Amino acid sequence: MSTITAKIQIYSPASQAATLRATMDAYRSACDWLSGHVFETRDLNPVSLNDSHYAEIRRRFGLKSQMAQSVMKTVVARYKSARSNGHAWSRIEFKRPEYDLVWNRDYSLTRDWFSVNTLDGRIKLDYARKGMRRYFNGTWRFGTAKLVHKHEKWFLHIPVTKAFPELADARVTNVVGVDLGINFLAVTYDSQGETAFYDGRTVKHKRGTSKATRKQLQRRQTPSARKRLRQLGSRENRYATDMNHQVTKALVDRHPRGTLFVLEDLTGIRAATEKVRARNRYVSVSWAFYQFRQMLAYKAAMNGQKVIVVDPRHTSQTCPTCGHTDKANRDKRLHTFQCKNCRYRSNDDRVGARNLHRKGIDHIGAGATGA
């Protein structure tokens, strides 16, 4: 199964926009109110929350039945997500103007209109249809969407899911090792022995500049500085998403159907910050590697390809020619690799990609299951 998020703009006349704003404000306020109770009681049981707070949510905020149910699901999901990500128990605040919509209950979408549940009942709205036609062919399933109000415009973020046949290991015809980094966002090595470099110098420069700006704003501690920090964060997130989209699309387009992409499992990349100098930490380890992996996985699945992740240990320290492993093989400062045993020399990121390619070959030979 592959899931992508379709983002479309919703067109709303002034009168309906006022209804949407009132509904969104009530929904956000209800979430924040319930969050306070969950924080105090640590109760994440949907049944007991429903028994204790359902009637009060409807009375206090004027929400419809299904909207009150959605409030409880949203709050519980947010706390469970924070806990699964290892965050300490703390109160979650709902400040952003967002409204979670359950498919066929809170909203529906056809080729012609978008329908949403509001405080004033169901309303129908027009939307930007470009790129949405393909999702109405009966093979895609819509999930819980999010209505977002940004820059005086309305947007709907819809997760759409489709089952694609998974590429079997026996049908793999090309293996591509993909080494991720900052100087190069990605370096690849494929079964034809070809290497491709996806330059990251512009990204590194932008993130270095953002770090300096962020430091200045954090020192000020004023409302305007905090607002600019939030704007900077949003801009950085959009930039990271756009770059990841461009590179993953290029990878999928460059390689044929039957390709197995092999990436390092960088799940614990943030835990590695202690090994990076503090002044380089933000630029070096804060890129959205997990998002890159997710983007590549769903695009590959749609193109008859597959992504697996492998243990990253020694990927950049092992000689791809003789197999000798030594930290001294790699010079991080010069981004070079020279084997202390056989004297093989190359770019260190290229060596990482070659070793990931080899791990992909081993994976197929072992008949392992992809991730």
C-alpha positions in Angstrom: 0.0 0.0 0.0 1.3 3.5 -0.9 -0.1 6.7 0.6 0.5 10.2 -0.7 -1.0 13.5 0.4 -3.0 15.4 -2.2 -3.1 19.1 -1.4 -5.8 21.1 -3.1 -7.1 24.7 -2.7 -10.8 25.2 -1.7 -12.7 28.1 -3.1 -15.1 29.7 -0.6 -17.4 32.8 -0.9 -17.2 35.3 1.9 -20.3 34.0 3.7 -19.2 30.4 3.6 -15.7 31.4 4.6 -17.1 32.9 7.8 -18.8 29.6 8.6 -15.6 27.7 8.0 -13.6 30.0 10.2 -16.2 29.7 13.0 -16.2 25.9 12.7 -12.5 25.7 12.7 -12.2 27.9 15.7 -14.7 25.9 17.6 -13.0 22.6 16.6 -9.5 23.9 17.6 -10.8 25.3 20.9 -12.5 21.9 21.7 -9.3 20.1 21.0 -7.3 22.4 23.2 -9.9 22.1 26.0 -9.9 18.3 25.9 -6.1 18.3 25.7 -6.0 19.9 29.1 -8.1 17.1 30.6 -6.1 14.4 28.9 -2.9 16.0 30.2 -4.2 16.0 33.8 -5.7 12.5 33.8 -3.4 10.8 31.2 -6.6 9.1 30.0 -6.2 8.0 26.4 -9.0 5.5 26.4 -11.6 6.6 23.7 -14.5 5.0 25.5 -13.9 6.7 28.9 -13.2 10.0 27.2 -16.5 9.7 25.3 -18.3 8.9 28.5 -16.8 11.8 30.4 -16.5 14.6 27.8 -18.6 14.0 24.7 -21.8 15.8 26.0 -19.7 18.7 27.4 -17.8 19.1 24.1 -21.1 19.4 22.2 -22.7 21.7 24.7 -19.7 24.0 25.3 -18.5 24.4 21.7 -21.7 23.7 19.8 -20.2 20.9 17.7 -22.2 18.3 15.8 -22.0 14.7 16.9 -19.4 13.5 14.4 -17.3 16.6 15.0 -17.2 15.9 18.7 -16.1 12.4 18.0 -13.3 13.7 15.6 -12.1 16.0 18.4 -11.5 13.1 20.7 -9.7 11.1 18.0 -7.5 14.0 17.1 -6.4 14.7 20.7 -5.8 11.0 21.5 -3.8 10.5 18.2 -1.6 13.6 18.9 -0.7 12.4 22.4 0.0 8.8 21.2 2.2 10.1 18.4 4.2 12.3 20.9 4.6 9.3 23.2 5.7 6.9 20.4 8.3 9.5 19.3 9.8 9.4 22.8 8.7 12.8 24.0 8.2 13.4 27.7 4.5 13.7 28.9 3.6 17.3 28.5 0.5 19.3 27.6 -0.2 19.5 23.9 -1.6 22.9 22.7 -3.8 23.3 19.7 -3.1 26.7 18.2 -3.1 26.2 14.5 -6.3 26.7 12.5 -6.9 23.2 11.4 -9.9 20.8 11.2 -9.6 17.0 10.9 -12.2 15.5 8.6 -13.3 11.9 8.5 -14.0 10.6 5.0 -17.8 10.3 4.2 -18.6 11.6 7.7 -17.1 15.1 8.0 -16.4 15.5 4.3 -16.8 14.1 0.8 -15.2 14.9 -2.5 -16.4 14.3 -6.0 -15.1 15.4 -9.4 -17.3 18.5 -9.1 -17.4 19.7 -5.5 -16.1 19.4 -1.9 -18.7 18.9 0.9 -17.8 19.6 4.5 -19.7 19.4 7.9 -19.9 22.8 9.7 -21.6 24.4 12.7 -24.3 25.5 10.2 -24.7 22.1 8.6 -23.3 20.6 5.4 -22.0 23.0 2.8 -20.7 22.4 -0.7 -17.7 24.3 -2.1 -15.7 24.4 -5.3 -12.1 23.4 -5.5 -9.0 23.4 -7.7 -9.4 20.1 -9.7 -6.0 20.1 -11.4 -4.2 16.8 -10.7 -7.2 15.3 -8.8 -9.0 13.4 -11.7 -6.8 10.3 -11.4 -7.9 9.7 -7.8 -11.5 9.1 -8.9 -10.9 5.9 -11.0 -12.0 3.6 -8.2 -8.5 2.3 -7.2 -7.6 5.1 -4.6 -9.0 5.3 -1.1 -9.4 8.7 0.7 -8.5 8.9 4.3 -8.9 11.4 7.2 -8.2 14.8 5.7 -7.1 18.1 7.2 -8.7 21.5 6.4 -6.1 24.2 6.7 -6.4 28.0 6.6 -3.2 29.8 5.6 -2.5 33.2 4.1 -6.2 33.9 3.9 -6.7 30.8 1.7 -8.3 27.4 2.3 -6.5 24.1 1.6 -7.5 20.5 2.0 -4.8 17.9 2.6 -6.1 14.4 1.8 -4.2 11.2 2.3 -4.9 8.9 -0.7 -4.0 5.2 -0.6 -3.6 2.7 -3.3 -2.4 -0.9 -3.4 0.4 -1.5 -5.8 1.9 -5.0 -6.4 5.2 -5.2 -4.5 8.3 -5.9 -6.6 9.5 -9.4 -5.7 13.2 -9.8 -5.1 13.4 -12.4 -7.9 12.2 -9.8 -10.4 14.8 -7.1 -9.4 16.9 -6.2 -12.5 18.8 -3.2 -11.2 20.1 -2.3 -7.7 20.9 1.3 -6.7 22.7 2.2 -3.6 21.6 5.7 -2.4 23.9 7.5 0.1 22.2 10.5 1.7 24.1 13.5 3.0 24.3 17.3 3.0 27.2 18.2 0.6 25.4 15.9 -1.8 21.8 15.3 -1.0 22.2 11.9 -2.7 24.9 9.9 -4.3 23.9 6.8 -6.2 25.8 3.7 -7.6 23.8 1.3 -9.8 24.3 -2.2 -11.3 25.8 -0.7 -14.5 28.6 0.8 -12.3 27.3 4.3 -13.0 27.5 7.0 -10.3 25.2 10.1 -10.0 25.7 13.1 -7.7 22.8 15.3 -6.6 24.4 18.5 -5.4 23.5 19.8 -1.9 25.8 22.8 -1.7 22.9 25.3 -2.2 20.9 23.4 0.5 23.9 23.6 2.9 24.3 27.3 2.3 20.6 28.0 2.9 20.6 26.0 6.1 23.7 27.7 7.3 22.1 31.1 6.7 18.9 30.0 8.4 20.9 28.9 11.4 22.5 32.3 11.8 19.1 34.1 11.4 17.5 31.7 13.9 20.2 32.4 16.5 19.6 36.1 16.2 15.8 35.8 16.6 16.1 33.5 19.6 18.2 36.1 21.4 15.5 38.7 21.0 12.7 36.9 22.8 10.0 39.3 21.4 6.6 38.4 20.0 7.7 39.6 16.5 10.9 37.5 16.8 8.9 34.4 17.7 6.6 35.0 14.8 9.5 35.3 12.4 10.9 32.1 13.9 7.7 30.3 13.1 7.7 31.7 9.6 11.3 30.7 9.1 10.5 27.2 10.3 7.6 26.9 7.9 9.8 28.2 5.0 12.5 25.7 5.8 10.0 22.8 5.9 8.6 23.8 2.5 12.1 24.0 1.0 13.1 20.6 2.4 9.9 19.1 1.1 10.4 20.6 -2.4 14.1 19.5 -2.6 13.2 15.9 -1.4 10.4 15.8 -4.0 12.7 16.9 -6.8 15.5 14.4 -6.0 13.3 11.4 -5.4 11.4 12.1 -8.6 14.7 12.3 -10.5 15.9 9.0 -9.0 12.7 7.2 -10.0 12.7 8.7 -13.5 16.4 7.8 -14.0 16.1 4.1 -13.3 13.9 1.5 -14.9 11.1 -0.6 -13.5 12.5 -3.5 -11.5 14.9 -1.3 -9.6 15.7 -1.9 -5.9 16.8 1.3 -4.1 18.9 0.6 -1.0 19.2 3.3 1.7 20.7 3.4 5.1 18.3 3.2 8.0 18.8 6.7 9.4 16.0 6.4 12.0 18.3 7.3 14.8 20.1 10.1 12.9 19.3 12.7 15.6 20.9 10.6 18.3 24.1 11.0 16.4 24.3 14.7 17.1 26.7 14.2 20.0 29.3 13.0 17.4 29.0 16.2 15.4 30.6 19.5 16.5 28.0 21.8 18.1 28.5 24.5 15.5 27.9 22.1 12.6 25.1 20.2 14.3 22.1 22.0 12.8 23.4 21.9 9.2 24.7 18.4 9.4 21.9 16.3 10.9 18.7 18.2 10.6 17.7 17.4 7.1 14.5 15.5 6.5 16.0 12.1 5.7 12.9 10.1 6.8 10.7 12.2 4.6 13.1 11.5 1.7 12.8 7.8 2.3 9.0 8.0 2.5 8.8 10.0 -0.8 11.1 7.6 -2.6 9.2 4.6 -1.3 5.8 5.6 -2.6 7.1 6.9 -5.9 9.0 3.7 -6.5 6.0 1.6 -5.7 4.0 3.5 -8.3 6.7 2.9 -10.9 7.3 -0.9 -10.3 10.3 -0.3 -8.1 11.1 -0.9 -4.4 13.0 0.7 -1.5 14.7 -1.2 1.4 16.7 0.2 4.3 19.8 -1.6 5.7 22.0 -1.3 8.7 24.2 1.8 8.3 27.2 0.5 10.3 30.5 0.7 8.5 28.9 1.8 5.2 31.4 4.7 4.8 34.4 2.9 6.4 34.5 -0.3 4.4 36.5 -0.6 1.2 34.2 -1.7 -1.7 37.2 -3.4 -3.4 38.9 -5.5 -0.8 36.4 -5.3 2.2 38.9 -3.8 4.7 37.1 -1.8 7.4 38.8 1.0 9.2 37.7 4.5 10.5 41.0 5.8 9.1 39.9 4.9 5.6 37.7 8.0 5.4 38.7 11.6 5.7 35.5 13.4 6.5 37.0 16.9 6.2 38.2 16.3 2.6 35.3 13.9 1.7 37.7 11.3 0.5 38.2 7.6 1.0 41.5 5.8 0.8 41.8 2.2 1.8 44.7 1.5 4.2 44.9 -2.0 2.9 44.7 -1.9 -0.9 45.0 1.9 -1.4 41.7 2.2 -3.4 40.7 5.8 -3.5 37.4 7.6 -4.2 34.9 10.1 -3.0 33.6 9.0 0.4 29.9 9.4 -0.5 30.4 7.3 -3.7 32.0 4.6 -1.6 29.0 4.7 0.7 26.7 4.3 -2.3 28.8 1.3 -3.6 28.6 -0.4 -0.3 24.9 0.1 -0.1 24.6 -1.4 -3.6 26.5 -4.4 -2.4 24.2 -4.8 0.6 21.3 -4.7 -1.9 22.8 -7.6 -3.9 23.3 -9.5 -0.6 19.7 -8.8 0.3 18.4 -10.3 -2.9 20.7 -13.3 -2.5 19.5 -13.9 1.1 15.8 -13.6 0.0 15.2 -11.1 2.8 12.0 -9.1 3.1 12.1 -5.4 2.1 11.3 -2.5 4.5 
